[in-house]
Amino acid sequence: MTETLLEFIRGMLSQMNWALNWRNIFQILLIAILLLVFYRKFIQNTQSEKLVKGLFILFFAWIFSEVLIVINLQIVGVFFKTLVSLIALSLIVIFQPELRRFLGYLGQPGFIRRIFFAGGTYGENEDRDVDVVKEIIEAVKYLTKTKTGALIVFKQPESNLVYSEVGTTLDAKVSAELILTIFHPNTPLHDGALVMDGNRILSAGVLLPLTEDPKLSWKYGTRHRAAIGMSEVSDAACLVVSEETGDVSVCMGGLLKKYEDLTTLKTDLESILGIKHKGEESKHISIFDKLMGKGK
């Protein structure tokens, strides 16, 4: 049996024309790095992380089935191999939200640079006016107090966010009064999203794609589903104020973080907008880490 297994392994290596040389080692390392980057960027700390671990089990189950066939246990081997094949086909459906998010990122300019070279999703920019955060916080205070629903999308400067062109173009400077006017229940634009780029409001009344995640709790309404859906297909961050409870949340990368106090929200908004106060050291923490409770 041992000789049969060794012959099987030698046959597999021969079919792949594999040899221990620097070219093959380099290729293996390159593939490993790409898979690691993809895992950390799109899978880590998501609901699909456990499913990825299941992929390794499927891989070893496939190897086990091949071994069973080699040692003349064809019935059990074919059974395991067929089972693994059926499960592998179902992965397209299981990983559908992650695939949508990945394809959305691929269509944006600067994708490769942000993946491999950007320290955070939103770069630091000392030219941004810190008062932008102040205006947003002032508006959020009133929105939460009055339980007025709101949805604000923070566009990355170099991102070509096509959804910003769907609503009503404003191109106006950010102010608490303008934000409150847009989301006032009696205005035509209050049902859609407000899209911001730095210290400018690009458009309002924007309709965003809704998430199709079947595991999402029923308690989340249309605004939360639109925020999650937008974060799945782009690198934008979305701020949501619940109309039912007045709760404030930020969504990014398909992850939703609820805020109990506006101080933490202010810190995260500065990170999202890339604002660094003068005299401060550069300690930029990815908003992905903040959403997962890291970097504190």
GIFENLIN-V661196 format. One record per residue. N is the residue number from 0. RES is the residue in one letter. SS is DSSP state (H for helix, E for strand, - for the rest). Layout:
n=N res=RES ss=SS
n=N res=RES ss=SS
//
This chain:
n=0 res=M ss=-
n=1 res=T ss=H
n=2 res=E ss=H
n=3 res=T ss=H
n=4 res=L ss=H
n=5 res=L ss=H
n=6 res=E ss=H
n=7 res=F ss=H
n=8 res=I ss=H
n=9 res=R ss=H
n=10 res=G ss=H
n=11 res=M ss=H
n=12 res=L ss=H
n=13 res=S ss=H
n=14 res=Q ss=H
n=15 res=M ss=-
n=16 res=N ss=-
n=17 res=W ss=-
n=18 res=A ss=-
n=19 res=L ss=-
n=20 res=N ss=-
n=21 res=W ss=H
n=22 res=R ss=H
n=23 res=N ss=H
n=24 res=I ss=H
n=25 res=F ss=H
n=26 res=Q ss=H
n=27 res=I ss=H
n=28 res=L ss=H
n=29 res=L ss=H
n=30 res=I ss=H
n=31 res=A ss=H
n=32 res=I ss=H
n=33 res=L ss=H
n=34 res=L ss=H
n=35 res=L ss=H
n=36 res=V ss=H
n=37 res=F ss=H
n=38 res=Y ss=H
n=39 res=R ss=H
n=40 res=K ss=H
n=41 res=F ss=H
n=42 res=I ss=H
n=43 res=Q ss=-
n=44 res=N ss=-
n=45 res=T ss=-
n=46 res=Q ss=-
n=47 res=S ss=-
n=48 res=E ss=H
n=49 res=K ss=H
n=50 res=L ss=H
n=51 res=V ss=H
n=52 res=K ss=H
n=53 res=G ss=H
n=54 res=L ss=H
n=55 res=F ss=H
n=56 res=I ss=H
n=57 res=L ss=H
n=58 res=F ss=H
n=59 res=F ss=H
n=60 res=A ss=H
n=61 res=W ss=H
n=62 res=I ss=H
n=63 res=F ss=H
n=64 res=S ss=H
n=65 res=E ss=H
n=66 res=V ss=H
n=67 res=L ss=H
n=68 res=I ss=H
n=69 res=V ss=H
n=70 res=I ss=-
n=71 res=N ss=-
n=72 res=L ss=-
n=73 res=Q ss=H
n=74 res=I ss=H
n=75 res=V ss=H
n=76 res=G ss=H
n=77 res=V ss=H
n=78 res=F ss=H
n=79 res=F ss=H
n=80 res=K ss=H
n=81 res=T ss=H
n=82 res=L ss=H
n=83 res=V ss=H
n=84 res=S ss=H
n=85 res=L ss=H
n=86 res=I ss=H
n=87 res=A ss=H
n=88 res=L ss=H
n=89 res=S ss=H
n=90 res=L ss=H
n=91 res=I ss=H
n=92 res=V ss=H
n=93 res=I ss=H
n=94 res=F ss=-
n=95 res=Q ss=H
n=96 res=P ss=H
n=97 res=E ss=H
n=98 res=L ss=H
n=99 res=R ss=H
n=100 res=R ss=H
n=101 res=F ss=H
n=102 res=L ss=H
n=103 res=G ss=H
n=104 res=Y ss=H
n=105 res=L ss=H
n=106 res=G ss=-
n=107 res=Q ss=-
n=108 res=P ss=-
n=109 res=G ss=-
n=110 res=F ss=H
n=111 res=I ss=H
n=112 res=R ss=H
n=113 res=R ss=H
n=114 res=I ss=H
n=115 res=F ss=H
n=116 res=F ss=-
n=117 res=A ss=-
n=118 res=G ss=-
n=119 res=G ss=-
n=120 res=T ss=-
n=121 res=Y ss=-
n=122 res=G ss=-
n=123 res=E ss=-
n=124 res=N ss=-
n=125 res=E ss=-
n=126 res=D ss=-
n=127 res=R ss=-
n=128 res=D ss=-
n=129 res=V ss=-
n=130 res=D ss=H
n=131 res=V ss=H
n=132 res=V ss=H
n=133 res=K ss=H
n=134 res=E ss=H
n=135 res=I ss=H
n=136 res=I ss=H
n=137 res=E ss=H
n=138 res=A ss=H
n=139 res=V ss=H
n=140 res=K ss=H
n=141 res=Y ss=H
n=142 res=L ss=H
n=143 res=T ss=H
n=144 res=K ss=H
n=145 res=T ss=H
n=146 res=K ss=-
n=147 res=T ss=-
n=148 res=G ss=-
n=149 res=A ss=E
n=150 res=L ss=E
n=151 res=I ss=E
n=152 res=V ss=E
n=153 res=F ss=E
n=154 res=K ss=-
n=155 res=Q ss=-
n=156 res=P ss=-
n=157 res=E ss=-
n=158 res=S ss=-
n=159 res=N ss=-
n=160 res=L ss=-
n=161 res=V ss=H
n=162 res=Y ss=H
n=163 res=S ss=H
n=164 res=E ss=H
n=165 res=V ss=-
n=166 res=G ss=-
n=167 res=T ss=E
n=168 res=T ss=E
n=169 res=L ss=E
n=170 res=D ss=E
n=171 res=A ss=E
n=172 res=K ss=E
n=173 res=V ss=-
n=174 res=S ss=-
n=175 res=A ss=H
n=176 res=E ss=H
n=177 res=L ss=H
n=178 res=I ss=H
n=179 res=L ss=H
n=180 res=T ss=H
n=181 res=I ss=H
n=182 res=F ss=-
n=183 res=H ss=-
n=184 res=P ss=-
n=185 res=N ss=-
n=186 res=T ss=-
n=187 res=P ss=-
n=188 res=L ss=-
n=189 res=H ss=-
n=190 res=D ss=-
n=191 res=G ss=-
n=192 res=A ss=E
n=193 res=L ss=E
n=194 res=V ss=E
n=195 res=M ss=E
n=196 res=D ss=E
n=197 res=G ss=-
n=198 res=N ss=-
n=199 res=R ss=E
n=200 res=I ss=E
n=201 res=L ss=E
n=202 res=S ss=E
n=203 res=A ss=E
n=204 res=G ss=E
n=205 res=V ss=E
n=206 res=L ss=-
n=207 res=L ss=-
n=208 res=P ss=-
n=209 res=L ss=-
n=210 res=T ss=-
n=211 res=E ss=-
n=212 res=D ss=-
n=213 res=P ss=-
n=214 res=K ss=-
n=215 res=L ss=-
n=216 res=S ss=-
n=217 res=W ss=-
n=218 res=K ss=-
n=219 res=Y ss=-
n=220 res=G ss=-
n=221 res=T ss=H
n=222 res=R ss=H
n=223 res=H ss=H
n=224 res=R ss=H
n=225 res=A ss=H
n=226 res=A ss=H
n=227 res=I ss=H
n=228 res=G ss=H
n=229 res=M ss=H
n=230 res=S ss=H
n=231 res=E ss=H
n=232 res=V ss=H
n=233 res=S ss=-
n=234 res=D ss=-
n=235 res=A ss=-
n=236 res=A ss=E
n=237 res=C ss=E
n=238 res=L ss=E
n=239 res=V ss=E
n=240 res=V ss=E
n=241 res=S ss=-
n=242 res=E ss=-
n=243 res=E ss=-
n=244 res=T ss=-
n=245 res=G ss=-
n=246 res=D ss=-
n=247 res=V ss=E
n=248 res=S ss=E
n=249 res=V ss=E
n=250 res=C ss=E
n=251 res=M ss=E
n=252 res=G ss=-
n=253 res=G ss=-
n=254 res=L ss=E
n=255 res=L ss=E
n=256 res=K ss=E
n=257 res=K ss=E
n=258 res=Y ss=E
n=259 res=E ss=-
n=260 res=D ss=-
n=261 res=L ss=H
n=262 res=T ss=H
n=263 res=T ss=H
n=264 res=L ss=H
n=265 res=K ss=H
n=266 res=T ss=H
n=267 res=D ss=H
n=268 res=L ss=H
n=269 res=E ss=H
n=270 res=S ss=H
n=271 res=I ss=H
n=272 res=L ss=H
n=273 res=G ss=-
n=274 res=I ss=-
n=275 res=K ss=-
n=276 res=H ss=-
n=277 res=K ss=-
n=278 res=G ss=-
n=279 res=E ss=-
n=280 res=E ss=-
n=281 res=S ss=-
n=282 res=K ss=-
n=283 res=H ss=-
n=284 res=I ss=-
n=285 res=S ss=-
n=286 res=I ss=H
n=287 res=F ss=H
n=288 res=D ss=H
n=289 res=K ss=H
n=290 res=L ss=H
n=291 res=M ss=-
n=292 res=G ss=-
n=293 res=K ss=-
n=294 res=G ss=-
n=295 res=K ss=-
//
